[in-house]
Amino acid sequence: MKLYTVSAALALPLFALTVSSWEVRRGDEHPFIHVPLADVDDYTSGKVHMMIMEAMTAYVDEIRADVVHATGIFDPTLGIEPVTKYTPCIDGYAVGPGPNNTYGCRNLDLYSFTPHGDLGSKVKVGNDIWGWAHTSSEGVTREFGLVGQMDGTAFVEVLPTGQIAYLGRLPTQTETSIWRDIKVFDLTKLLDTSLLEDPKEFSIETDLTSLYDGLPAGSSHNVVAHEEKNLLVAVGSVPRLSACAAGLIFIDVSDPENPVTAGCAAEDGYVHDAQCLTYYGPDEKYNGTDVCYSFNEDTFTIYDISDLSSPTVISATFYHGVSYSHQGWVFDEKNQSYLLLNDEYDEVFTRGWATDQKTTTYIWDIRDLSRPVLTGYYKSPAVAIDHNLYIQDGLVYESNYRSGLRVVDASSIADDPTGAGFFEAAFFDVHPEDDAIGGEAQFGGAWSTYPYFKSGYILTNTLERGLFVVKLNKTE
């Protein structure tokens, strides 16, 4: 099992907080003080990020304190029963056993639900999710989920029936944290079939292939994997005013037992999340090079990382309604012409196209990497904050906090990048507590989704409930 955690100090050359050859292009006015690349900036100082973290912390404190929500229908002390059998979406609902276990849905069936407590967590609060599949020499494929929780990572196998088997967990390396991010390289220890009957608590000392200790202060907000290059990228690594400015920190894991720092990209400061790929697309200047599409709080920033020791910013672009550029994904990794971006706070601040607080997804034309163009947007029918989105075969899988998993058909993007042809193909609402009031642009519900299993099973991890396994029954 090759798992990577991060800590300790990194010594790299200092950088200058100056704009070089790339152009910062600003959209409309901001809800915060915005002076690009200056210490007084509300973004650069960390003020905006801290505000979001404090709001999330307050919500988690609420559910952990067993406070009854304003709707009066959710009390964490009551618990929610697991769903251990196929539960189809019928007439707009999937109905599980017991109270607080009925979920609004369309075109997504529920195959199982497992509370965080049943996945070994004592804190019972979840966060990120990722997946891993292994095909044996006999052609048998097994699928696994890595379930992020405040106090560690739970490992499950997704069985052919859609139910899950709990295999064990890796406890937190340091302390409990609301934020835990997971990417995968080699998890062959999970193939031990004895774990199906006897789940194991893996050791942070003996079950790790290596421990990377090259970050400035021992933690990062997120971790990104460039799968073709055996490259990990730590982002949001505090402090913000370190040599790497909480930007992209490159970790070469070609030798997994000896991960080494390969450089960092500090020029545009803090990076919240990114997707790093070998570039294939219409911008001939960059074909075959490595790029990172990065979401830097107040900009959508694109880096050329072909030379890890000297990465460059290709472009950094503000946009209409920007409040907190959070995460995004290219529409097609083999033809990188378009990208979809979610802004985590535009619904909260009713900014730009999100004045009605319905989840808004931004559409970017990236055919010229030096000048990305915001061509339009998609608006969900539901009120909610968006968090993470991933794309597979023209479908966008959005984890929209309290409105749950939303599946958007974006296959019309090349013909009409305004988003006019986008439509919601399916949804599964994992947070029914606010349905009676039409939804809320607040934290809670779905944190992230993994939609890449060949079986079609989709994993959605939530903060206050647990792990849902769903599957499309059709799309409209």
C-alpha positions as CSV (number, residue, x, y, z in Angstrom):
1,M,0.0,0.0,0.0
2,K,1.6,3.3,-1.1
3,L,0.1,6.1,0.9
4,Y,1.7,9.6,1.2
5,T,1.4,12.0,4.1
6,V,3.3,15.3,4.4
7,S,5.1,17.3,7.1
8,A,8.2,19.4,8.0
9,A,10.2,22.0,6.2
10,L,11.2,22.7,2.7
11,A,14.1,25.0,1.7
12,L,13.7,26.5,-1.8
13,P,14.8,29.9,-3.3
14,L,12.7,32.9,-2.4
15,F,10.6,34.4,-5.1
16,A,9.5,37.9,-6.1
17,L,5.8,38.9,-5.8
18,T,5.7,40.4,-9.2
19,V,3.8,39.9,-12.4
20,S,6.2,38.8,-15.2
21,S,5.2,38.1,-18.8
22,W,1.7,36.8,-18.1
23,E,-1.3,39.1,-17.9
24,V,-3.7,39.3,-15.0
25,R,-7.2,40.0,-16.5
26,R,-9.9,41.1,-14.0
27,G,-13.6,40.5,-14.2
28,D,-16.2,42.6,-12.3
29,E,-15.8,44.0,-8.8
30,H,-15.1,41.7,-5.9
31,P,-16.8,41.3,-2.6
32,F,-13.3,41.5,-1.0
33,I,-10.3,43.8,-1.2
34,H,-8.5,42.7,-4.2
35,V,-5.0,43.9,-5.1
36,P,-3.3,41.2,-7.1
37,L,-0.2,39.7,-5.6
38,A,0.0,42.2,-2.7
39,D,0.1,41.4,1.0
40,V,-3.0,43.6,1.7
41,D,-5.1,41.5,-0.6
42,D,-7.9,39.7,1.3
43,Y,-7.2,36.6,-0.8
44,T,-3.4,36.6,-0.5
45,S,-3.5,37.2,3.2
46,G,-5.8,34.2,3.7
47,K,-8.7,36.2,5.0
48,V,-11.2,34.8,2.5
49,H,-10.1,31.2,2.9
50,M,-10.2,31.5,6.7
51,M,-13.7,32.7,6.5
52,I,-14.8,29.7,4.5
53,M,-12.9,27.3,6.9
54,E,-14.5,28.9,9.9
55,A,-18.0,28.5,8.4
56,M,-17.3,24.9,7.7
57,T,-15.9,24.3,11.2
58,A,-19.0,25.9,12.7
59,Y,-21.3,23.6,10.8
60,V,-19.3,20.5,11.8
61,D,-19.3,21.7,15.4
62,E,-23.0,21.9,15.2
63,I,-23.6,18.4,14.0
64,R,-21.0,17.0,16.4
65,A,-22.8,18.7,19.3
66,D,-26.0,16.8,18.4
67,V,-27.9,20.0,17.7
68,V,-31.3,19.6,16.2
69,H,-31.4,21.6,12.9
70,A,-33.9,24.4,12.4
71,T,-36.2,22.0,10.4
72,G,-36.5,19.8,13.5
73,I,-36.2,16.6,11.5
74,F,-32.6,15.7,11.9
75,D,-31.0,14.8,15.2
76,P,-27.6,13.1,14.9
77,T,-28.2,11.3,18.2
78,L,-30.9,9.2,16.6
79,G,-28.5,7.8,14.0
80,I,-29.5,6.7,10.5
81,E,-29.8,3.0,9.6
82,P,-27.6,1.5,6.9
83,V,-29.1,0.6,3.5
84,T,-27.9,-2.8,2.6
85,K,-30.0,-3.7,-0.4
86,Y,-30.9,-2.3,-3.8
87,T,-33.3,0.6,-3.3
88,P,-34.6,2.0,-6.6
89,C,-35.6,5.6,-7.2
90,I,-39.4,5.4,-7.5
91,D,-41.6,8.4,-8.1
92,G,-38.9,10.7,-7.1
93,Y,-37.7,9.0,-3.9
94,A,-35.4,6.3,-2.7
95,V,-36.8,5.1,0.6
96,G,-34.4,3.4,3.1
97,P,-35.3,1.9,6.4
98,G,-36.1,4.0,9.5
99,P,-36.4,7.7,9.9
100,N,-34.3,10.4,8.1
101,N,-33.5,7.9,5.3
102,T,-35.7,9.0,2.4
103,Y,-33.9,10.8,-0.4
104,G,-35.1,12.8,-3.4
105,C,-33.8,11.4,-6.7
106,R,-34.2,11.1,-10.4
107,N,-32.5,8.5,-12.6
108,L,-30.1,7.4,-9.9
109,D,-30.8,4.3,-7.8
110,L,-29.4,3.7,-4.3
111,Y,-27.5,0.4,-3.9
112,S,-26.1,1.0,-0.4
113,F,-25.6,3.6,2.3
114,T,-23.1,3.1,5.2
115,P,-22.8,5.5,8.1
116,H,-19.4,6.8,9.0
117,G,-19.6,5.0,12.3
118,D,-19.9,1.7,10.5
119,L,-16.7,2.6,8.6
120,G,-14.7,2.7,11.8
121,S,-14.8,6.5,12.4
122,K,-15.3,7.7,16.0
123,V,-15.8,11.3,15.0
124,K,-18.4,10.3,12.3
125,V,-17.7,13.2,9.9
126,G,-16.7,12.7,6.3
127,N,-15.0,14.6,3.6
128,D,-13.2,13.5,0.4
129,I,-13.6,10.2,-1.6
130,W,-11.5,8.5,-4.3
131,G,-11.5,5.1,-5.9
132,W,-9.1,2.4,-7.1
133,A,-9.7,-0.6,-9.3
134,H,-7.6,-3.7,-9.8
135,T,-7.9,-6.4,-12.6
136,S,-6.3,-9.7,-11.9
137,S,-4.4,-11.8,-14.4
138,E,-7.6,-13.9,-14.7
139,G,-9.5,-10.7,-15.8
140,V,-11.4,-10.2,-12.5
141,T,-11.8,-6.6,-11.6
142,R,-12.3,-5.5,-8.0
143,E,-13.3,-1.9,-7.1
144,F,-12.3,-0.1,-3.9
145,G,-13.3,3.2,-2.3
146,L,-11.1,5.3,-0.1
147,V,-13.4,7.2,2.2
148,G,-12.1,10.4,3.9
149,Q,-13.1,11.1,7.4
150,M,-12.0,13.5,10.1
151,D,-10.1,10.9,12.0
152,G,-8.6,8.9,9.1
153,T,-9.3,7.1,5.8
154,A,-11.6,4.1,5.6
155,F,-11.1,1.4,2.9
156,V,-14.1,-0.4,1.4
157,E,-14.7,-2.8,-1.5
158,V,-17.6,-2.1,-3.8
159,L,-19.1,-5.5,-4.3
160,P,-20.8,-6.6,-7.6
161,T,-24.2,-6.1,-6.0
162,G,-23.4,-2.4,-5.2
163,Q,-23.1,-3.1,-1.5
164,I,-19.8,-2.4,0.2
165,A,-17.5,-4.5,2.4
166,Y,-15.5,-2.6,5.1
167,L,-11.8,-3.6,4.9
168,G,-10.2,-1.4,7.5
169,R,-8.8,2.1,7.9
170,L,-5.7,4.1,8.2
171,P,-5.9,6.5,11.2
172,T,-4.9,10.1,10.8
173,Q,-1.1,10.8,10.7
174,T,-1.4,13.7,13.0
175,E,-4.7,15.1,14.3
176,T,-8.4,15.1,13.3
177,S,-9.2,17.4,10.5
178,I,-12.3,18.4,8.5
179,W,-10.1,18.5,5.4
180,R,-8.6,15.3,4.1
181,D,-7.7,14.7,0.4
182,I,-6.8,11.4,-1.2
183,K,-5.2,10.3,-4.4
184,V,-4.1,6.7,-5.3
185,F,-1.1,4.9,-6.7
186,D,-0.7,1.3,-5.4
187,L,-3.1,-0.2,-2.8
188,T,-2.3,-3.9,-3.4
189,K,-2.6,-4.6,0.3
190,L,-6.3,-4.2,-0.1
191,L,-6.4,-7.3,-2.3
192,D,-5.9,-9.6,0.8
193,T,-9.3,-11.4,0.9
194,S,-9.0,-12.0,4.6
195,L,-9.9,-8.3,5.1
196,L,-13.4,-9.1,4.0
197,E,-13.9,-11.1,7.2
198,D,-11.4,-9.4,9.4
199,P,-11.0,-5.6,8.7
200,K,-7.6,-4.2,9.7
201,E,-6.5,-1.0,11.2
202,F,-3.4,-0.2,9.1
203,S,-0.4,1.2,10.8
204,I,0.9,4.7,10.0
205,E,4.4,3.3,10.8
206,T,4.6,-0.1,9.2
207,D,2.1,0.0,6.4
208,L,3.3,3.1,4.7
209,T,5.7,2.8,1.7
210,S,7.1,6.3,2.6
211,L,6.4,9.5,4.5
212,Y,7.2,12.7,2.6
213,D,8.3,15.4,5.0
214,G,9.2,18.2,2.5
215,L,6.5,20.7,3.0
216,P,7.1,24.1,4.6
217,A,5.0,23.6,7.8
218,G,3.8,20.0,7.5
219,S,0.4,20.3,6.0
220,S,-1.3,21.0,2.6
221,H,-4.9,21.8,1.8
222,N,-5.0,19.3,-1.1
223,V,-3.0,16.9,-3.1
224,V,-3.1,16.5,-6.9
225,A,-1.8,13.5,-9.0
226,H,-0.4,13.8,-12.5
227,E,-0.9,10.1,-13.3
228,E,1.2,10.0,-16.5
229,K,4.3,11.4,-14.7
230,N,4.5,9.7,-11.3
231,L,4.1,13.2,-9.9
232,L,2.2,14.4,-6.9
233,V,1.5,18.1,-6.4
234,A,0.8,19.5,-3.0
235,V,-1.3,22.7,-3.0
236,G,-2.3,25.2,-0.4
237,S,0.7,24.3,1.8
238,V,0.9,26.8,4.6
239,P,2.3,29.3,5.3
240,R,1.2,31.5,2.4
241,L,4.3,33.6,2.6
242,S,6.8,30.7,2.5
243,A,9.2,30.3,-0.5
244,C,6.5,28.4,-2.4
245,A,3.7,30.8,-1.4
246,A,1.2,27.9,-0.9
247,G,1.3,27.3,-4.6
248,L,2.1,24.1,-6.5
249,I,4.8,22.0,-4.8
250,F,6.0,19.1,-7.0
251,I,6.9,15.8,-5.5
252,D,8.5,13.1,-7.7
253,V,7.3,9.7,-6.7
254,S,9.0,7.7,-9.5
255,D,10.6,5.8,-6.6
256,P,7.7,5.6,-4.2
257,E,10.0,4.7,-1.3
258,N,12.0,7.9,-1.8
259,P,9.7,10.8,-2.8
260,V,11.7,13.9,-3.5
261,T,10.9,17.6,-4.0
262,A,11.2,18.6,-7.6
263,G,10.4,22.3,-7.4
264,C,7.4,24.6,-6.9
265,A,5.3,27.3,-8.6
266,A,4.9,30.3,-6.4
267,E,4.3,33.1,-9.0
268,D,0.5,33.3,-8.6
269,G,0.5,32.5,-4.9
270,Y,-2.0,30.2,-3.1
271,V,-3.5,27.3,-5.1
272,H,-6.6,25.7,-3.7
273,D,-7.0,22.8,-6.2
274,A,-5.7,21.8,-9.6
275,Q,-5.8,19.3,-12.4
276,C,-2.3,18.5,-13.8
277,L,-2.1,16.8,-17.2
278,T,0.0,16.2,-20.3
279,Y,-1.6,18.7,-22.7
280,Y,-3.4,17.5,-25.8
281,G,-5.5,20.1,-27.5
282,P,-5.8,22.8,-30.1
283,D,-3.1,25.1,-28.7
284,E,-0.2,23.7,-30.7
285,K,2.4,25.6,-28.8
286,Y,1.8,23.4,-25.7
287,N,1.0,20.0,-27.3
288,G,2.9,17.3,-25.4
289,T,3.9,19.6,-22.5
290,D,2.7,19.3,-19.0
291,V,0.2,21.8,-17.6
292,C,-1.7,22.5,-14.4
293,Y,-5.2,24.0,-14.5
294,S,-5.4,25.7,-11.1
295,F,-8.0,27.3,-9.1
296,N,-6.4,30.1,-7.1
297,E,-9.2,31.6,-5.0
298,D,-9.7,34.7,-7.2
299,T,-8.4,33.5,-10.6
300,F,-8.4,30.6,-12.9
301,T,-4.7,30.1,-13.5
302,I,-2.9,27.9,-16.0
303,Y,0.8,26.8,-15.5
304,D,3.3,25.3,-17.8
305,I,5.1,22.7,-15.6
306,S,7.3,21.0,-18.2
307,D,10.3,22.2,-16.3
308,L,9.5,21.4,-12.7
309,S,12.4,23.4,-11.5
310,S,11.2,26.5,-13.4
311,P,7.5,26.4,-14.0
312,T,5.8,29.4,-15.6
313,V,2.3,31.0,-15.5
314,I,0.7,30.9,-18.9
315,S,-2.4,32.9,-17.8
316,A,-4.3,34.1,-14.7
317,T,-7.8,35.2,-15.3
318,F,-10.5,36.7,-13.1
319,Y,-14.1,36.2,-14.1
320,H,-17.6,37.5,-13.8
321,G,-19.0,36.8,-10.3
322,V,-15.7,35.5,-8.9
323,S,-15.9,34.9,-5.1
324,Y,-13.8,31.8,-4.5
325,S,-12.3,29.9,-7.5
326,H,-12.4,26.4,-5.9
327,Q,-12.0,23.5,-8.3
328,G,-12.6,22.4,-11.9
329,W,-12.0,19.7,-14.5
330,V,-11.3,19.6,-18.3
331,F,-14.2,18.3,-20.3
332,D,-12.0,15.9,-22.3
333,E,-8.5,15.1,-21.3
334,K,-7.6,14.0,-24.9
335,N,-8.9,17.2,-26.4
336,Q,-8.5,20.0,-23.9
337,S,-10.7,22.6,-25.5
338,Y,-13.1,23.3,-22.6
339,L,-13.1,23.3,-18.8
340,L,-15.8,23.6,-16.1
341,L,-15.1,25.5,-12.9
342,N,-17.0,25.7,-9.6
343,D,-16.8,28.8,-7.4
344,E,-17.5,27.9,-3.8
345,Y,-18.8,31.2,-2.6
346,D,-20.7,32.9,-5.4
347,E,-23.9,31.4,-4.2
348,V,-23.3,32.5,-0.7
349,F,-22.5,36.1,-1.7
350,T,-25.2,36.0,-4.5
351,R,-22.5,37.1,-7.0
352,G,-22.7,37.3,-10.8
353,W,-25.0,34.6,-12.3
354,A,-25.6,33.1,-8.8
355,T,-27.8,35.9,-7.4
356,D,-30.6,33.4,-6.9
357,Q,-28.2,31.0,-5.0
358,K,-28.8,28.2,-7.5
359,T,-25.6,26.3,-8.1
360,T,-23.7,27.9,-10.9
361,T,-21.0,26.1,-13.0
362,Y,-18.6,28.2,-15.2
363,I,-17.8,27.2,-18.7
364,W,-14.3,28.1,-20.1
365,D,-13.0,27.9,-23.7
366,I,-9.3,27.0,-23.2
367,R,-8.4,26.5,-26.8
368,D,-5.9,29.3,-26.3
369,L,-4.2,28.7,-23.0
370,S,-2.8,32.2,-22.8
371,R,-6.3,33.7,-23.1
372,P,-9.0,31.5,-21.6
373,V,-12.5,32.8,-22.4
374,L,-15.5,32.5,-20.1
375,T,-18.2,31.5,-22.6
376,G,-21.2,30.9,-20.3
377,Y,-22.6,29.0,-17.4
378,Y,-24.9,26.2,-16.3
379,K,-27.4,26.9,-13.5
380,S,-28.7,24.0,-11.4
381,P,-32.4,23.9,-10.6
382,A,-31.5,23.6,-6.9
383,V,-30.2,26.1,-4.4
384,A,-26.9,24.9,-3.0
385,I,-23.1,25.6,-2.9
386,D,-21.0,23.6,-5.3
387,H,-17.9,21.8,-4.1
388,N,-16.2,19.3,-6.4
389,L,-17.0,18.2,-10.0
390,Y,-15.6,15.4,-12.2
391,I,-16.4,14.6,-15.8
392,Q,-16.9,11.2,-17.5
393,D,-18.2,10.7,-21.1
394,G,-19.9,14.0,-21.4
395,L,-21.6,13.8,-18.0
396,V,-20.6,16.2,-15.2
397,Y,-20.8,14.7,-11.7
398,E,-21.2,17.6,-9.2
399,S,-21.1,17.3,-5.5
400,N,-23.3,20.3,-4.6
401,Y,-23.2,20.0,-0.8
402,R,-26.9,20.1,0.5
403,S,-28.5,19.4,-2.9
404,G,-26.3,16.2,-3.2
405,L,-25.0,14.6,-6.3
406,R,-26.1,16.3,-9.5
407,V,-25.4,14.8,-12.9
408,V,-25.3,17.3,-15.8
409,D,-25.3,16.3,-19.4
410,A,-22.8,18.7,-21.0
411,S,-22.3,16.8,-24.3
412,S,-23.4,19.9,-26.3
413,I,-20.4,22.0,-25.1
414,A,-18.5,21.9,-28.4
415,D,-21.6,23.0,-30.4
416,D,-22.7,25.6,-27.9
417,P,-20.3,26.5,-25.1
418,T,-22.7,29.0,-23.6
419,G,-24.3,26.2,-21.7
420,A,-27.7,26.7,-23.2
421,G,-27.8,23.0,-24.1
422,F,-26.7,21.6,-20.7
423,F,-29.4,19.9,-18.6
424,E,-29.7,17.9,-15.4
425,A,-29.8,14.3,-16.4
426,A,-30.0,12.8,-12.8
427,F,-29.7,13.7,-9.2
428,F,-29.5,12.1,-5.7
429,D,-30.2,14.4,-2.8
430,V,-28.2,13.2,0.2
431,H,-29.3,16.0,2.5
432,P,-33.1,16.0,2.8
433,E,-33.3,18.2,5.8
434,D,-33.6,21.5,3.8
435,D,-35.9,20.2,1.0
436,A,-39.0,21.6,2.6
437,I,-37.6,25.1,2.3
438,G,-36.3,24.7,-1.2
439,G,-32.6,24.2,-0.3
440,E,-29.9,26.3,1.3
441,A,-26.6,27.7,0.2
442,Q,-24.8,26.4,3.2
443,F,-22.3,23.7,4.1
444,G,-23.4,20.1,4.7
445,G,-24.3,17.1,2.6
446,A,-22.1,15.9,-0.3
447,W,-18.4,16.6,-0.2
448,S,-17.2,14.7,-3.2
449,T,-18.0,12.0,-5.7
450,Y,-16.0,9.3,-7.6
451,P,-17.7,8.4,-10.9
452,Y,-14.9,6.4,-12.7
453,F,-15.7,2.7,-12.0
454,K,-16.3,0.6,-15.1
455,S,-19.2,-1.1,-13.2
456,G,-21.1,2.2,-13.2
457,Y,-21.3,2.5,-9.4
458,I,-20.8,6.0,-8.2
459,L,-19.4,6.8,-4.7
460,T,-20.6,9.9,-2.9
461,N,-19.2,10.8,0.5
462,T,-21.0,13.1,2.8
463,L,-20.1,15.2,5.9
464,E,-22.8,14.1,8.4
465,R,-24.2,10.8,7.1
466,G,-21.7,8.5,5.4
467,L,-21.0,6.7,2.1
468,F,-23.6,6.4,-0.6
469,V,-23.3,4.0,-3.6
470,V,-25.6,4.9,-6.5
471,K,-25.9,4.1,-10.1
472,L,-27.5,5.7,-13.1
473,N,-30.6,3.8,-14.4
474,K,-31.0,6.1,-17.4
475,T,-30.3,9.7,-18.5
476,E,-32.7,12.0,-20.1
